[in-house]
């Protein structure tokens, strides 16, 4: 075998070994990638399962969830009476009379009850929080024409109990006057709310919060 043939043979062997090493390296890298992909797929499946569990623990939002106070569900109507107020003596040359049934109702809206119970404004005493809120229908008046509701929040007496929420209305231009404890016989007492409303004439009325009725 001449020298040139030997040289070509050596080069061929070197090239063959080099190609084999490259193939072995590629196969090894491909195996490592497959292992990594398999691990990532397992991690992704575990994360998806964990997310499903967390989603199942979240409370479902009810389609009928109340988002406005005035649309709170009425649990019970406790008292009712007809009321009539003259509000505008000049509207189109005639007086405007606001006629309606005033209702004292117990509402099912714990979210708003607790929210109101934590706000300290208007009248607040003896575990009662009283609010006058413009949330009623508009009246055909030239002046401010929103009608008002009076909301009564009663704080729970024991831990774990819920706030109670009551609404009285509707009235026009409510002014909350006082919240008093009225002593009675045999060491008994009532809590009484006094307020004004209307225009011509302006009326002063009372609500017995202990018995939850509209005083005549």
C-alpha positions in Angstrom: 0.0 0.0 0.0 1.6 3.2 -1.1 1.8 6.3 1.1 -1.1 8.2 -0.6 -3.4 5.3 0.0 -2.5 5.1 3.6 -3.1 8.8 4.1 -6.6 8.6 2.5 -7.4 5.6 4.6 -6.5 7.5 7.8 -8.5 10.5 6.8 -11.5 8.3 6.1 -11.3 6.7 9.6 -11.0 10.1 11.2 -14.1 11.4 9.3 -16.0 8.2 10.2 -15.2 8.6 13.9 -16.1 12.3 13.9 -19.5 11.7 12.3 -20.2 8.9 14.8 -19.3 11.2 17.7 -21.6 13.9 16.3 -24.5 11.4 15.9 -24.0 10.1 19.5 -24.0 13.7 20.8 -27.2 14.5 18.9 -28.9 11.4 20.1 -27.9 12.2 23.7 -29.2 15.8 23.3 -32.5 14.6 21.8 -33.0 12.2 24.7 -32.4 15.0 27.2 -35.0 17.2 25.3 -37.6 14.5 25.4 -37.0 14.1 29.1 -37.4 17.8 29.7 -40.6 18.0 27.6 -42.0 15.0 29.6 -41.2 16.8 32.9 -42.8 20.1 31.6 -45.9 18.2 30.5 -46.2 16.6 34.0 -45.7 20.0 35.7 -48.3 21.6 33.4 -50.8 18.9 34.2 -50.2 19.3 37.9 -50.7 23.1 37.7 -53.9 22.7 35.7 -55.3 20.3 38.3 -54.4 22.7 41.1 -56.1 25.6 39.2 -59.2 23.5 38.8 -59.3 22.9 42.5 -58.8 26.6 43.3 -61.6 27.5 40.9 -64.0 25.0 42.5 -63.4 26.6 45.9 -64.4 30.0 44.8 -68.1 30.9 45.6 -70.3 31.0 42.6 -71.8 34.4 41.7 -75.5 34.2 41.8 -77.4 35.5 38.8 -79.8 37.2 41.1 -77.1 38.9 43.3 -78.4 42.2 44.5 -76.2 45.1 43.5 -78.5 48.0 44.4 -79.9 48.6 47.9 -83.3 49.6 46.7 -83.8 46.2 45.0 -83.1 44.3 48.2 -85.4 41.3 48.8 -88.3 42.0 51.2 -88.4 39.4 53.9 -91.5 40.7 55.6 -93.7 43.7 55.7 -94.1 44.7 59.3 -96.4 47.8 59.0 -98.1 49.8 56.3 -100.3 52.9 56.1 -101.5 55.3 53.5 -99.7 58.7 53.5 -100.4 62.0 51.5 -98.2 65.1 51.4 -98.6 68.3 49.5 -95.2 69.2 48.1 -95.6 71.9 45.5 -98.3 74.7 45.4 -97.3 76.2 42.1 -96.8 73.3 39.8 -98.9 74.2 36.7 -101.0 76.4 38.9 -102.1 73.4 41.1 -100.8 71.8 44.2 -98.9 68.6 43.8 -99.9 65.8 46.3 -97.6 62.9 46.8 -99.8 59.9 47.6 -98.4 56.4 48.4 -98.4 53.5 50.9 -95.6 53.9 53.3 -94.2 50.4 54.2 -91.9 49.3 57.1 -90.2 46.2 55.7 -87.4 43.9 56.8 -84.8 43.3 54.0 -82.6 40.5 53.0 -79.3 42.2 52.2 -76.5 41.3 54.7 -73.8 43.0 52.6 -75.4 46.4 52.8 -76.5 45.8 56.4 -73.0 45.2 57.5 -71.6 48.0 55.4 -74.1 50.5 57.0 -73.4 49.1 60.4 -69.8 50.0 60.0 -70.5 53.6 58.9 -70.9 56.1 61.7 -73.0 59.0 60.5 -76.5 60.4 60.7 -78.2 59.1 63.9 -76.4 56.4 65.8 -77.2 55.2 69.3 -78.3 52.2 71.4 -77.0 49.8 68.7 -79.1 51.5 66.0 -77.7 53.2 62.9 -80.2 55.4 61.0 -79.7 56.7 57.5 -81.8 58.8 55.2 -80.9 58.0 51.6 -82.2 59.4 48.3 -83.0 56.2 46.4 -86.7 56.5 45.4 -88.6 57.5 42.2 -88.4 61.1 41.0 -91.5 63.4 41.4 -92.7 65.9 38.9 -91.4 68.9 40.8 -89.4 72.0 39.6 -87.1 71.6 42.6 -85.0 68.6 43.8 -87.4 65.8 43.3 -85.8 62.6 44.7 -87.8 60.6 47.2 -86.1 59.2 50.3 -86.0 56.0 52.3 -85.0 55.7 55.9 -82.8 52.7 56.6 -82.4 51.2 60.1 -79.4 49.0 60.8 -79.5 47.0 64.1 -76.2 45.7 65.4 -76.0 42.0 66.5 -76.2 41.4 70.2 -74.1 38.3 70.1 -70.9 37.3 68.1 -71.7 35.4 65.0 -75.1 37.0 64.5 -76.0 39.1 61.5 -76.8 42.7 61.2 -80.5 43.4 60.6 -81.6 45.9 57.9 -85.0 47.7 57.7 -86.4 50.3 55.3 -89.2 52.8 55.7 -90.3 54.8 52.8 -90.8 56.5 50.6 -90.9 60.2 51.9 -89.9 63.6 50.5 -87.1 65.6 52.0 -86.5 63.6 55.1 -84.8 65.2 58.2 -83.8 62.8 61.0 -84.5 64.6 64.3 -83.8 62.2 67.2 -83.3 58.7 68.4 -84.5 58.3 72.0 -85.0 55.7 74.7 -88.5 56.0 76.0 -89.0 54.6 79.5 -92.1 52.6 80.3 -93.6 50.8 83.3 -91.9 47.8 84.9 -88.4 48.9 83.9 -89.3 48.4 80.3 -88.5 50.8 77.4 -88.8 51.5 73.7 -86.4 53.1 71.2 -88.2 55.8 69.2 -87.0 57.5 66.0 -88.4 61.0 65.2 -88.2 62.5 61.8 -89.7 65.2 59.5 -90.7 65.0 55.9 -92.9 66.8 53.2 -93.4 70.5 52.6 -96.9 71.9 52.9 -97.2 71.3 55.8 -94.0 69.7 57.0 -94.8 66.6 59.1 -93.1 65.2 62.1 -93.6 61.5 62.7 -92.2 58.7 65.0 -91.3 55.1 64.5 -91.1 52.7 67.3 -87.9 50.7 66.6 -88.4 48.2 69.4 -91.8 47.1 68.1 -91.0 48.1 64.5 -94.2 49.9 63.7 -95.2 53.3 62.4 -96.9 55.3 65.1 -100.2 57.0 64.1 
